[in-house]
Structure formats: C-alpha cells, structure tokens
Amino acid sequence: MSQLSFSGSGLGSGSSSSSGSQPPQQFSDQLTNTEEQPIKAKLVDLPEAVSLLNAGRVLLVPTDTVWGLALKVDPLSDPETLYELKGRDADKAIPWLVGSVFDLEFYASELPSWAKPLAERYWPGPLTIVCQAGDLAPKSFVAKDGSLALRMPRQRQTLELMGQLGAPLATTSANRQGQPASSQLADLDPELLTEVGVVFAGGEMSGEAPGGEVSGCGASKRDTSSGGASCPGAETPSNLPSTIVSCLSDQPQILRVGALAASDVLVCIEKFGR
C-alpha cells in the first residue's frame, strides 16, 4: 500500500511503504506538492481494496466516466455513509455499478423483454438501466419506489474489483452535491479526499475491459492521449454522464440522454427487444 499526499490544487507525493503496489506512473507524473500541509490519502491495491470494502469502508474508485465514491452492496452495509460524504438528498437513491448482465437478472424483477438485450448491447458502457428491485436486492440500497439503477462500467480495474468482491458497488460521483464531478483525480475536492482517505486505482492508468474488446458495446474508442490523471483503465474516460433508461414499464422511457444517444437506444430496443 502506497501513500499519496493530496494538496488543494494538486497531488503531492508522500511516503511509501516497502510492501504493496506503487502509484501508477501516470499518477506520479501528476504529483505536485503546493501546500505546506498536504492532505493525505492512501493508494491501495486490489487485495486491500477488497478487504476494505468487505469491512464496510467507502473507497474512491475510477469509472469510465468520473471518479466515484463506492460502497459494497451488502445487507450488512449502510449507505448512509455515502449520503453523508456526498451531502446527497436522502430521497435520491445511490446507483449501483455491476459486473455483468447476470447481475441485472439476479437483482431485478419484472424486466420487460427488451431490457436484457439492451444491456447485452451496451454493457459495459455509459448506459444506466432503472429497473424494479427483486427480493435479492438489499433493502437499504433500494429506492423508495422499489427501483434500482444499474450500470456496468467499461473500466477494467473496477470490473476486476467487483469480480474479486463478489458484489456490486453502490457508487455516486466523487463530489459534493451541487459541485462538478471529474475524471481527473487532481480536480477532486481535497476535503472530500481527506474524509474518504483511500483511493483504489488498480495498476495501470489505461486499458480495456477484461478480455480486450467487448462485443456488443455501442461506444467506440476515443483518443485519450491528451494527458492528465484521468480515471485509470477507462477506455473512454469522459465527464459525460451515462444515458438513463427506465425499464419500469413495457415501454422504454429515456430519463436522461448522456454519452449514449437516445436514437441508439431506441434502435436497439426495436431490433432486439420486441
């Protein structure tokens, strides 16, 4: 486990222990010390991230869009910590990151015929599916209306993390409510970084979902060579949010248009799901 020192405007290199992973080179390139009293946070590897999540800790994790605050979805976990860190309204449920299309079928119920084909087409990717929660979804992580919001990120390290954890991650963007989210670690609120205290960055700062190119994904690769400590392992790191589609009725309802075009969603449903 390595330790990073975060300052108000950037990142400062801190002391490192002799064991555990070292900060990825792209992180090291971004580290600067601009404050007399830098904010410290720990950069943890996969095994320690799994251990901390199993213990009920909140971690900063990368996604294919922005950095997120993540907590293991578990009957013994309490999402209240996420609400307190975020300053999020209690009536706004926390979306889940999931590791496969299987999770959609496992945790949801009463899915319309087009829901699974839509997920198979655009997962992993910037598509959030709102669905009716099933009996296996922990009640404390279910919205007041009985729904779930699920997404499979196109982000290799976080998919590996969920695979080792054996559970989804309740995840909200790593920013205070009303403040902008970011794919750049250095742009995150230093006070929030201090409160969370732990960052999971995996190993490399770039890569693909496990197994390389995933068939069925609608998003194509974009050039991410402009530099900066963007989310590691994200094939298409972007500040664009995901597109949200409601599956709470037989007719699809697009609640938000984001990185995935509404026309692509509707074409997929017409072609594969009806």
C-alpha positions in Angstrom: 0.0 0.0 0.0 1.4 3.4 -1.0 0.5 6.7 0.4 -0.2 9.9 -1.6 -0.4 13.4 -0.2 -3.1 15.5 -1.8 -2.9 19.2 -1.8 -5.6 21.8 -2.5 -4.7 22.2 -6.2 -2.9 19.0 -7.0 -1.3 15.9 -5.6 1.8 15.7 -3.5 4.0 12.6 -3.3 4.0 11.1 0.2 5.9 8.3 1.9 5.6 4.8 0.6 5.8 1.5 2.4 8.0 -1.2 1.2 5.1 -3.6 0.5 2.1 -3.3 -1.8 1.7 -1.6 -5.1 3.4 1.6 -6.2 1.5 4.5 -7.6 1.0 4.2 -11.4 3.4 6.2 -13.4 0.7 8.5 -14.7 -0.2 9.3 -11.1 3.4 10.1 -10.3 3.6 12.4 -13.3 0.8 14.4 -11.8 2.0 14.6 -8.2 3.0 18.1 -7.0 3.3 19.5 -3.5 1.8 23.0 -3.4 0.7 23.2 0.2 2.6 23.3 3.5 0.2 20.7 5.0 -0.9 18.4 2.1 -3.9 16.2 2.5 -3.0 12.6 2.8 -4.8 9.6 1.3 -3.8 6.0 0.8 -3.5 4.4 -2.7 -4.4 0.8 -2.3 -4.1 -2.3 -4.5 -6.8 -4.8 -5.4 -6.5 -7.1 -2.4 -6.6 -4.3 0.1 -9.4 -2.6 -1.7 -11.5 -5.8 -1.4 -10.6 -6.1 2.3 -11.6 -2.5 3.0 -14.9 -2.8 1.1 -15.7 -6.0 2.9 -15.2 -4.1 6.1 -17.8 -1.5 5.1 -15.3 1.2 4.0 -16.1 3.8 1.3 -13.4 4.0 -1.4 -12.6 6.4 -4.2 -12.7 4.3 -7.4 -12.3 5.1 -11.1 -15.0 4.5 -13.6 -15.3 5.1 -17.4 -16.9 8.5 -16.8 -15.8 10.1 -13.5 -14.2 9.2 -10.2 -16.7 7.7 -7.8 -17.4 7.1 -4.1 -18.1 3.3 -3.7 -19.5 1.1 -1.0 -20.1 -2.7 -1.2 -23.8 -3.6 -1.8 -24.4 -5.9 1.1 -27.3 -6.4 3.6 -24.8 -5.6 6.4 -23.6 -2.3 4.8 -25.2 1.1 5.5 -25.4 3.5 2.5 -25.9 6.4 5.0 -22.1 7.0 4.8 -22.3 7.7 1.1 -25.1 10.2 1.7 -23.1 12.0 4.4 -19.9 12.2 2.3 -21.8 13.4 -0.7 -24.3 15.7 1.0 -26.8 13.9 -1.1 -30.6 14.2 -0.5 -31.9 11.2 1.3 -34.7 10.7 -1.2 -32.2 10.2 -4.0 -31.1 6.5 -4.3 -27.5 5.6 -4.9 -26.9 3.9 -8.3 -25.1 0.6 -8.5 -22.1 -0.5 -10.6 -22.4 -4.1 -11.5 -20.0 -6.6 -13.1 -22.2 -8.4 -15.7 -25.5 -8.6 -17.4 -26.2 -11.5 -15.0 -26.5 -9.0 -12.1 -29.4 -7.3 -13.9 -31.3 -10.6 -13.9 -30.1 -11.5 -10.4 -31.1 -8.3 -8.6 -34.0 -7.1 -10.7 -37.5 -8.4 -11.2 -40.3 -8.0 -13.8 -37.9 -7.0 -16.6 -39.5 -6.2 -19.9 -38.4 -8.4 -22.8 -36.1 -5.7 -24.3 -34.1 -4.9 -21.0 -31.6 -7.8 -21.2 -30.9 -7.3 -25.0 -30.3 -3.6 -24.3 -27.8 -4.4 -21.5 -26.1 -7.0 -23.7 -25.7 -4.5 -26.5 -24.4 -1.5 -24.4 -22.8 -3.0 -21.3 -20.1 -2.4 -20.3 -20.7 1.2 -21.3 -22.4 4.5 -20.5 -25.9 3.1 -20.0 -27.8 3.1 -16.7 -30.9 0.8 -16.5 -33.6 1.6 -14.0 -35.5 -1.5 -13.0 -37.7 -3.0 -10.4 -35.7 -4.4 -7.5 -36.0 -8.1 -6.8 -36.1 -10.0 -3.5 -32.3 -10.4 -3.5 -31.5 -6.7 -3.6 -30.6 -5.4 -0.1 -33.5 -3.2 1.0 -31.2 -0.4 2.3 -29.9 0.1 -1.2 -33.3 0.1 -2.9 -35.0 3.4 -3.8 -38.2 4.4 -2.0 -40.2 3.5 -5.1 -38.7 0.0 -5.1 -36.4 0.6 -8.0 -32.7 0.1 -8.8 -30.3 2.0 -11.1 -27.7 -0.4 -12.5 -24.7 0.2 -14.8 -21.7 -1.9 -15.9 -18.7 0.4 -16.4 -16.3 0.0 -19.2 -13.4 0.2 -16.7 -11.1 -2.8 -16.3 -9.8 -2.3 -12.7 -13.3 -1.6 -11.2 -14.7 -4.7 -13.0 -11.8 -6.7 -11.6 -12.6 -5.2 -8.1 -16.2 -6.3 -8.3 -15.3 -9.7 -9.5 -13.0 -10.2 -6.5 -15.5 -8.7 -4.2 -18.4 -10.8 -5.5 -20.8 -8.0 -5.1 -21.9 -4.7 -6.9 -20.8 -1.3 -5.7 -23.2 1.4 -4.7 -21.5 4.3 -6.4 -22.0 8.1 -6.7 -19.7 10.6 -8.3 -16.9 11.8 -6.0 -18.1 15.4 -5.5 -20.3 17.2 -3.0 -23.9 17.6 -4.1 -24.1 20.6 -6.5 -20.4 20.6 -7.3 -19.0 19.3 -10.6 -17.7 15.7 -11.0 -14.4 15.0 -12.6 -12.5 12.3 -14.3 -9.3 13.9 -13.1 -8.1 12.8 -9.6 -6.3 16.1 -9.1 -9.5 18.1 -9.5 -11.4 16.3 -6.7 -12.4 18.2 -3.6 -9.4 17.9 -1.2 -11.6 17.9 1.8 -13.6 15.0 0.4 -10.4 13.2 -0.4 -9.3 13.6 3.3 -12.7 12.3 4.6 -12.6 9.2 2.3 -8.8 8.7 2.8 -8.5 5.7 0.5 -8.1 5.6 -3.3 -8.2 2.4 -5.4 -6.5 3.0 -8.8 -5.7 -0.6 -9.7 -2.4 -0.9 -11.5 -2.2 0.8 -14.9 -3.8 4.1 -15.8 -5.2 2.9 -19.1 -6.6 -0.3 -20.5 -9.7 -2.2 -21.7 -12.3 -4.2 -20.1 -11.2 -7.8 -19.2 -10.7 -9.8 -22.4 -10.0 -6.8 -24.6 -12.6 -5.5 -26.9 -16.1 -6.4 -25.7 -18.5 -7.4 -28.4 -21.8 -5.6 -28.4 -20.6 -2.3 -26.9 -22.0 0.7 -28.7 -19.3 3.1 -27.8 -16.2 3.3 -29.9 -12.7 4.1 -28.7 -11.8 7.8 -28.4 -8.4 9.4 -28.3 -7.4 9.9 -24.7 -3.8 10.9 -25.3 -4.2 14.5 -24.2 -2.7 13.7 -20.8 -3.8 14.1 -17.2 -4.6 11.7 -14.4 -7.9 10.6 -15.7 -9.7 7.5 -14.5 -7.4 4.5 -14.9 -8.4 1.6 -17.0 -11.2 3.6 -18.7 -11.3 3.1 -22.4 -13.3 6.2 -22.9 -12.8 8.5 -19.8 -15.3 11.3 -20.0 -17.2 13.8 -18.0 -20.4 13.0 -19.9 -22.8 11.1 -17.7 -24.4 7.8 -18.7 -27.7 7.7 -20.5 -30.5 6.5 -18.2 -33.3 4.3 -19.5 -36.3 3.2 -17.3 -37.5 -0.4 -17.6 -40.3 0.1 -15.0 -42.9 -0.5 -17.7 -43.1 -2.3 -21.0 -42.5 0.9 -22.9 -38.9 2.3 -22.5 -38.5 5.8 -21.1 -35.3 7.7 -21.5 -34.8 9.7 -18.3 -31.5 11.3 -19.3 -29.5 11.5 -22.5 -25.8 11.3 -21.9 -22.9 9.6 -23.6 -25.2 7.2 -25.4 -27.5 8.7 -28.0 -31.2 8.2 -27.5 -31.6 7.1 -31.1 -29.1 4.2 -30.5 -31.1 3.0 -27.5 -34.4 3.1 -29.4 -32.9 1.3 -32.5 -31.5 -1.4 -30.2 -34.8 -1.9 -28.5 -36.7 -2.1 -31.8 -34.2 -4.5 -33.3 -33.5 -6.9 -30.4 -36.1 -6.5 -27.8 -39.6 -6.5 -29.3 
